[in-house]
Amino acid sequence: MTASTTPVIAARSPGHETGVPSPDATETADARVVVAAGGARCGIDSVEIARVERLVAQTPASELGRIFSSRELADSGDGPGRLASLAARFAAKEACAKLFPRELAAGRIEPADFAVERDGYGAPKIVCTRRAQALLDRARLSQIAVSLTHDRTSASAVALALPVATDVPLTGRFLYRFLPVRRQVIVGNLRRVFGSAIPDDEIRRLAQAHYAHLAQLLAEFLRFRTMSTEARRALVRVDNLDAFVSAFERERGVLVLTGHFGNWEVATVAGIQHYPEMRGRFHFVRRPIKPRWLDRLVTRRFDRAGFGVIGKRGSLDRIVARLEAGDVVVFPFDQYAGGSDGIDVEFFGTPAGTFKSLAILALATGAAIVPAACWREPNGTHVLRFEEPVPAVDCDDTSEAIRRTTRACNAAIERLVLRHPEQWWWVHRRFRPARRVRST
């Protein structure tokens, strides 16, 4: 599953486009959402074609794109079946939105966040906007399958959201039960993020999978020392490099917004080795690691790979100098920031102490903010992926500009966490206010 699309393979017949079987429901109505067997959500919607005909006739062409995507308008054609096709897509959008009734009522989602396109076989598939995909990820839904049908007067759609079942290695189940280091913190963080959107069994599986991830981190850290340069390069694939290159070529410096995703240090070192011309241009901002011998070991590994290491304390001038030189500064942004270093900004719905320095640097220097994350594939290889830049929010009130930019960065981190939640750093006490109120 990607961050922006949810593909579905489906069959097609005249007047009926389907990606799912008919739901096991005993009622019929114009619109509803039901919970199917196995926790799948099912949304149903029906619309009169005459209603869509009036909508199309009364809506200027420039505004029609706010209801239907350009691909939907093109796929519907210009022939006599155009209105029926648009009506079926309108019903599909409504059915998808009704999979999330609370968010729909709160205005956090709308039918236009879902679009119907065709896969390589001509069958319908649902494509989600960024905020719709975030809802799927937070509810641990793998995809939305869709079925469209119409007759001479009306069109109907069924949308089926399929849940994810986290696969847990034996190592994770063992550590969760017999070596539950910070288990209360891990489970508490998971509940805070996912809430009631997923069942308790899935919370437990995610926690167990996280323990397996931590064990894998240790094994990879030890094995990486003995690997050849060629083997390290083969270990990592770099995705969406164009997003990074475009920002780098502006020559105003790049702030890489990241966190503790996957095996970040291994994937970054190995991934950037694909591009020797970048040696000496990457600089990591990080806190010292405890114990000290481990910190020295990690620093030496970075030095040998051609990466600079910048301490978080008292490093502002050095960071600015690197950005002015057009270099890349990698900024882990998912840790708690207290005192004067942080401001309280929403993170997964909770005000949490967040570093304000990245927003200050971006606003002051014009450096691009490029999110990046890595994850481990089932075959043991790693993916290092760059995302599209996060625009800094500039306004007359400097404090508000810093707050809004910091919130935009937190939102980017949220999306990266939800992509592969078992591989984030759940052991960290992240959800704390920047300034604690002292009791009197």
C-alpha positions as CSV (number, residue, x, y, z in Angstrom):
1,M,0.0,0.0,0.0
2,T,1.4,3.4,-0.9
3,A,0.8,6.7,0.7
4,S,-1.5,8.0,-2.0
5,T,-3.3,5.2,-3.9
6,T,-5.4,2.2,-3.0
7,P,-5.5,-0.2,-5.9
8,V,-8.2,-2.8,-6.4
9,I,-8.4,-5.6,-9.0
10,A,-12.0,-6.1,-10.2
11,A,-14.1,-7.6,-12.9
12,R,-16.4,-5.7,-15.2
13,S,-19.6,-6.3,-16.9
14,P,-22.0,-4.0,-18.9
15,G,-23.7,-1.6,-16.6
16,H,-21.9,-3.1,-13.6
17,E,-18.3,-2.4,-12.4
18,T,-17.2,-4.5,-9.5
19,G,-14.2,-5.0,-7.2
20,V,-16.1,-6.7,-4.3
21,P,-18.9,-9.2,-3.8
22,S,-22.3,-7.9,-2.8
23,P,-22.4,-7.1,1.0
24,D,-24.2,-9.4,3.4
25,A,-26.8,-6.9,4.4
26,T,-30.5,-7.4,4.9
27,E,-31.5,-3.7,4.5
28,T,-31.6,-1.5,1.5
29,A,-31.5,2.3,1.5
30,D,-30.0,5.2,-0.4
31,A,-26.9,5.4,1.8
32,R,-25.6,3.5,4.8
33,V,-22.5,2.0,6.3
34,V,-22.4,-1.5,7.8
35,V,-19.7,-3.6,9.4
36,A,-19.1,-6.8,7.5
37,A,-17.7,-10.1,8.8
38,G,-14.1,-9.9,9.9
39,G,-14.2,-6.1,10.8
40,A,-14.5,-4.9,7.2
41,R,-16.5,-1.7,6.7
42,C,-19.1,-1.5,4.0
43,G,-20.6,1.7,2.6
44,I,-23.5,1.7,0.2
45,D,-24.9,4.7,-1.7
46,S,-27.5,5.2,-4.5
47,V,-28.2,8.3,-6.6
48,E,-30.7,9.3,-9.3
49,I,-29.0,10.0,-12.6
50,A,-31.3,13.0,-13.1
51,R,-29.8,14.5,-10.0
52,V,-26.3,14.2,-11.4
53,E,-27.6,15.6,-14.7
54,R,-28.8,18.7,-12.9
55,L,-25.5,19.0,-11.0
56,V,-23.4,18.8,-14.2
57,A,-25.7,21.3,-16.0
58,Q,-25.7,23.9,-13.2
59,T,-22.0,23.6,-12.3
60,P,-19.4,25.6,-14.3
61,A,-16.7,23.6,-15.9
62,S,-14.1,25.2,-13.7
63,E,-16.0,24.1,-10.6
64,L,-16.8,20.6,-11.8
65,G,-13.2,19.6,-11.0
66,R,-13.9,20.1,-7.3
67,I,-16.5,17.3,-7.5
68,F,-14.9,14.9,-10.0
69,S,-11.2,14.4,-10.8
70,S,-9.9,15.1,-14.3
71,R,-9.4,11.4,-14.7
72,E,-13.0,10.6,-13.7
73,L,-14.3,13.2,-16.2
74,A,-12.2,11.8,-19.0
75,D,-13.1,8.1,-18.2
76,S,-16.8,9.0,-18.3
77,G,-16.4,10.1,-22.0
78,D,-18.7,12.4,-23.9
79,G,-21.3,9.9,-25.2
80,P,-24.8,9.0,-24.1
81,G,-23.5,7.0,-21.1
82,R,-21.6,9.9,-19.6
83,L,-24.2,10.9,-17.0
84,A,-24.7,7.3,-15.8
85,S,-21.0,6.9,-15.5
86,L,-20.6,10.1,-13.5
87,A,-23.6,9.1,-11.3
88,A,-21.9,5.8,-10.5
89,R,-18.7,7.6,-9.6
90,F,-20.6,10.1,-7.5
91,A,-22.3,7.2,-5.6
92,A,-18.9,5.6,-5.1
93,K,-17.5,8.8,-3.6
94,E,-20.4,9.0,-1.2
95,A,-20.1,5.3,-0.2
96,C,-16.4,5.7,0.5
97,A,-16.9,8.8,2.6
98,K,-19.6,7.0,4.7
99,L,-17.0,4.4,5.7
100,F,-15.8,7.2,8.1
101,P,-19.0,8.6,9.6
102,R,-17.3,10.5,12.5
103,E,-14.8,12.1,10.3
104,L,-17.4,13.0,7.7
105,A,-19.6,14.6,10.3
106,A,-16.6,16.6,11.7
107,G,-15.7,17.8,8.2
108,R,-12.3,16.0,8.3
109,I,-13.2,14.0,5.1
110,E,-15.5,14.6,2.2
111,P,-16.6,12.6,-0.9
112,A,-14.1,14.5,-3.1
113,D,-11.3,12.9,-1.2
114,F,-12.0,9.7,-3.1
115,A,-11.8,9.2,-6.9
116,V,-12.6,6.3,-9.1
117,E,-10.1,5.3,-11.7
118,R,-9.5,2.2,-13.8
119,D,-6.7,-0.3,-13.3
120,G,-4.8,-2.0,-16.1
121,Y,-7.7,-4.4,-16.7
122,G,-10.3,-1.6,-17.0
123,A,-11.8,-2.3,-13.6
124,P,-12.6,0.4,-11.0
125,K,-10.2,1.3,-8.3
126,I,-10.3,3.9,-5.5
127,V,-7.6,6.6,-5.4
128,C,-7.4,8.5,-2.1
129,T,-6.2,12.0,-1.3
130,R,-3.5,12.4,1.3
131,R,-5.9,13.0,4.2
132,A,-8.2,10.1,3.1
133,Q,-5.2,7.8,3.0
134,A,-4.2,8.9,6.5
135,L,-7.7,7.8,7.7
136,L,-7.2,4.4,6.1
137,D,-3.8,4.0,7.7
138,R,-5.0,5.1,11.1
139,A,-7.9,2.7,11.0
140,R,-5.5,-0.1,9.8
141,L,-7.4,-0.6,6.5
142,S,-5.4,-2.0,3.6
143,Q,-7.6,-0.9,0.7
144,I,-11.1,0.1,-0.4
145,A,-12.7,-2.3,-3.0
146,V,-15.5,-0.8,-5.0
147,S,-18.5,-2.1,-7.0
148,L,-20.4,0.2,-9.4
149,T,-23.7,-0.4,-11.1
150,H,-26.4,1.6,-12.8
151,D,-29.7,1.2,-14.8
152,R,-31.7,3.8,-16.8
153,T,-32.7,5.9,-13.8
154,S,-30.2,5.4,-10.9
155,A,-26.6,4.4,-10.1
156,S,-25.4,2.6,-7.0
157,A,-22.0,1.8,-5.4
158,V,-20.7,-0.5,-2.7
159,A,-17.4,0.3,-1.0
160,L,-15.7,-2.3,1.1
161,A,-12.7,-1.3,3.3
162,L,-10.6,-4.3,4.2
163,P,-8.7,-4.4,7.5
164,V,-5.0,-5.1,7.9
165,A,-3.9,-8.0,10.1
166,T,-0.4,-7.4,11.4
167,D,1.9,-10.4,10.9
168,V,3.9,-11.0,14.1
169,P,7.1,-13.1,14.0
170,L,7.8,-15.5,16.9
171,T,10.5,-13.3,18.2
172,G,8.0,-10.5,18.8
173,R,5.6,-12.7,20.7
174,F,8.4,-14.1,22.9
175,L,9.8,-10.6,23.8
176,Y,6.4,-9.2,24.4
177,R,5.7,-11.8,26.9
178,F,9.0,-12.6,28.6
179,L,11.1,-9.4,28.1
180,P,8.5,-6.7,28.1
181,V,10.8,-3.7,28.4
182,R,8.7,-0.5,28.3
183,R,5.6,-2.5,27.2
184,Q,3.3,-0.2,29.1
185,V,4.8,2.8,27.2
186,I,4.6,1.1,23.8
187,V,1.0,-0.1,24.3
188,G,0.0,3.3,25.7
189,N,1.4,5.1,22.7
190,L,-0.3,2.8,20.3
191,R,-3.6,3.3,22.0
192,R,-3.1,7.1,22.0
193,V,-2.5,7.1,18.2
194,F,-5.0,4.5,17.1
195,G,-7.6,4.9,19.8
196,S,-10.8,2.9,19.3
197,A,-10.3,2.8,15.5
198,I,-8.7,-0.7,15.8
199,P,-9.5,-3.6,18.1
200,D,-7.4,-4.5,21.1
201,D,-6.1,-7.6,19.4
202,E,-4.5,-5.4,16.6
203,I,-2.9,-3.1,19.2
204,R,-1.3,-6.1,20.8
205,R,-0.1,-7.5,17.5
206,L,1.4,-4.1,16.6
207,A,3.2,-4.0,20.0
208,Q,4.5,-7.6,19.4
209,A,5.6,-6.7,15.9
210,H,7.5,-3.7,17.3
211,Y,9.4,-5.9,19.6
212,A,10.4,-8.1,16.7
213,H,11.5,-4.9,14.8
214,L,13.7,-3.9,17.8
215,A,15.4,-7.4,17.8
216,Q,15.9,-7.1,14.0
217,L,17.5,-3.7,14.5
218,L,20.1,-5.1,16.8
219,A,20.9,-8.0,14.5
220,E,21.3,-5.7,11.5
221,F,23.5,-3.3,13.4
222,L,25.9,-6.1,14.2
223,R,25.8,-7.7,10.7
224,F,26.2,-4.3,8.9
225,R,29.8,-4.0,10.3
226,T,31.0,-7.1,8.4
227,M,29.3,-6.3,5.0
228,S,31.1,-5.1,1.9
229,T,30.3,-1.8,0.3
230,E,28.6,-3.6,-2.6
231,A,26.5,-5.7,-0.2
232,R,25.4,-2.6,1.7
233,R,24.3,-0.9,-1.5
234,A,22.3,-3.9,-2.6
235,L,20.6,-3.8,0.8
236,V,18.8,-0.5,0.1
237,R,16.6,0.9,-2.6
238,V,16.1,4.7,-2.8
239,D,12.6,5.8,-3.9
240,N,11.3,9.2,-5.2
241,L,14.8,10.6,-5.4
242,D,13.5,13.4,-7.7
243,A,11.8,15.1,-4.8
244,F,15.1,15.4,-3.1
245,V,17.1,16.3,-6.2
246,S,14.7,19.1,-7.1
247,A,15.1,20.7,-3.6
248,F,18.8,20.2,-3.6
249,E,19.3,21.9,-6.9
250,R,17.8,25.1,-5.6
251,E,21.2,25.5,-3.8
252,R,19.6,27.0,-0.7
253,G,20.2,23.9,1.5
254,V,17.9,21.0,2.4
255,L,16.4,20.1,5.7
256,V,15.6,16.4,5.7
257,L,12.6,15.9,8.0
258,T,12.8,12.4,9.5
259,G,12.4,10.3,12.6
260,H,13.2,6.8,14.0
261,F,11.7,4.8,11.1
262,G,12.9,1.3,10.2
263,N,16.6,1.0,10.5
264,W,17.3,4.6,9.7
265,E,21.1,4.7,10.2
266,V,21.7,1.6,8.2
267,A,19.4,2.5,5.4
268,T,20.7,6.1,5.1
269,V,24.3,5.2,5.1
270,A,23.8,2.4,2.5
271,G,21.3,4.3,0.4
272,I,23.4,7.4,0.0
273,Q,26.4,5.3,-0.9
274,H,24.6,4.9,-4.3
275,Y,25.6,8.5,-4.9
276,P,29.2,9.1,-4.0
277,E,29.0,12.7,-5.3
278,M,27.0,13.5,-2.1
279,R,29.8,12.4,0.2
280,G,30.5,15.2,2.7
281,R,27.3,17.0,1.9
282,F,25.0,15.2,4.4
283,H,25.1,16.2,8.1
284,F,23.1,14.5,10.8
285,V,21.7,16.4,13.8
286,R,21.4,14.1,16.8
287,R,21.6,13.7,20.5
288,P,24.5,11.6,22.0
289,I,23.6,8.0,22.3
290,K,23.9,6.1,25.6
291,P,26.1,4.3,26.4
292,R,29.1,6.4,25.2
293,W,30.8,3.5,23.5
294,L,27.8,3.0,21.3
295,D,27.7,6.7,20.5
296,R,31.4,6.6,19.5
297,L,30.8,3.5,17.3
298,V,27.9,5.2,15.5
299,T,29.8,8.4,15.0
300,R,32.8,6.5,13.5
301,R,30.5,4.7,11.1
302,F,29.1,8.0,9.9
303,D,32.5,9.5,9.5
304,R,33.7,6.6,7.4
305,A,30.6,6.9,5.2
306,G,31.3,10.6,4.6
307,F,28.5,12.0,6.8
308,G,29.0,14.8,9.3
309,V,27.5,14.7,12.8
310,I,26.1,17.8,14.4
311,G,25.1,17.9,18.1
312,K,21.7,19.3,18.9
313,R,23.0,21.6,21.6
314,G,24.6,24.9,20.6
315,S,24.8,23.9,16.9
316,L,22.6,26.6,15.3
317,D,25.5,28.6,13.7
318,R,27.0,25.4,12.2
319,I,23.7,24.3,10.8
320,V,23.1,27.7,9.2
321,A,26.6,27.6,7.7
322,R,25.9,24.1,6.1
323,L,22.6,25.3,4.7
324,E,24.1,28.4,3.2
325,A,26.7,26.2,1.6
326,G,23.9,24.3,0.0
327,D,24.4,21.1,2.0
328,V,21.8,18.7,3.5
329,V,21.0,18.7,7.2
330,V,19.1,15.6,8.4
331,F,16.9,16.5,11.4
332,P,15.2,13.7,13.4
333,F,11.9,15.4,14.4
334,D,9.9,12.7,16.2
335,Q,11.5,13.1,19.7
336,Y,10.1,15.0,22.6
337,A,11.3,18.6,23.0
338,G,10.9,20.3,26.3
339,G,11.8,23.6,27.9
340,S,13.0,26.4,25.6
341,D,13.7,23.9,22.8
342,G,10.1,23.0,22.2
343,I,6.6,24.3,21.7
344,D,3.3,22.5,22.2
345,V,2.0,21.5,18.8
346,E,-0.6,18.8,17.9
347,F,0.8,15.4,17.2
348,F,-1.8,12.7,16.6
349,G,-4.4,14.9,18.2
350,T,-2.4,15.6,21.4
351,P,-0.4,18.8,22.1
352,A,3.1,17.6,22.5
353,G,6.5,19.2,23.0
354,T,8.0,19.6,19.5
355,F,11.3,21.1,18.3
356,K,10.7,24.6,16.9
357,S,14.3,24.9,15.5
358,L,13.5,23.3,12.2
359,A,10.7,25.7,11.4
360,I,12.9,28.6,12.5
361,L,15.7,27.4,10.2
362,A,13.4,26.9,7.2
363,L,11.8,30.3,7.6
364,A,15.1,32.1,8.1
365,T,17.1,30.5,5.4
366,G,14.6,29.4,2.8
367,A,15.9,25.8,2.9
368,A,13.4,23.2,1.6
369,I,11.9,20.8,4.1
370,V,12.0,17.3,2.5
371,P,10.4,14.4,4.6
372,A,12.1,11.1,4.4
373,A,11.6,7.7,6.0
374,C,12.8,4.1,5.6
375,W,11.3,0.8,6.3
376,R,12.3,-2.9,6.1
377,E,10.6,-5.1,3.4
378,P,9.6,-8.7,4.2
379,N,12.6,-10.0,2.3
380,G,15.0,-8.1,4.6
381,T,15.9,-5.3,2.2
382,H,15.3,-1.6,3.1
383,V,13.6,1.3,1.3
384,L,14.7,4.9,1.8
385,R,12.0,7.1,0.4
386,F,11.9,10.9,0.0
387,E,8.5,12.7,0.0
388,E,7.5,16.0,-1.6
389,P,8.6,19.1,0.3
390,V,6.6,20.5,3.2
391,P,6.1,24.3,2.5
392,A,7.1,26.6,5.3
393,V,4.1,28.7,6.4
394,D,5.1,32.3,6.4
395,C,2.9,35.0,7.9
396,D,3.2,38.4,9.7
397,D,3.2,36.9,13.1
398,T,6.5,35.1,13.5
399,S,5.4,33.0,16.4
400,E,2.3,31.8,14.4
401,A,4.5,31.1,11.4
402,I,6.7,28.9,13.5
403,R,3.8,27.1,15.1
404,R,2.1,26.4,11.7
405,T,5.2,25.2,10.1
406,T,6.0,23.0,13.0
407,R,2.5,21.5,12.8
408,A,2.9,20.9,9.1
409,C,6.1,19.0,9.9
410,N,4.3,17.0,12.6
411,A,1.6,16.1,10.1
412,A,4.2,14.8,7.7
413,I,5.7,12.7,10.5
414,E,2.3,11.3,11.3
415,R,1.8,10.1,7.7
416,L,5.2,8.4,7.8
417,V,4.5,6.7,11.1
418,L,1.2,5.3,9.9
419,R,2.7,3.8,6.7
420,H,4.6,1.2,8.7
421,P,3.6,1.7,12.3
422,E,5.4,-1.4,13.7
423,Q,8.7,0.1,12.6
424,W,8.5,3.4,14.4
425,W,10.1,4.1,17.8
426,W,7.1,3.5,20.1
427,V,9.3,3.1,23.2
428,H,9.8,6.9,23.4
429,R,7.7,9.0,25.7
430,R,6.7,11.4,23.0
431,F,3.4,12.7,24.2
432,R,4.4,15.2,26.8
433,P,3.9,19.0,27.0
434,A,6.9,21.2,26.3
435,R,6.4,23.1,29.5
436,R,5.1,21.3,32.5
437,V,2.9,23.2,34.9
438,R,4.3,23.1,38.4
439,S,1.8,22.4,41.2
440,T,1.7,24.9,44.0
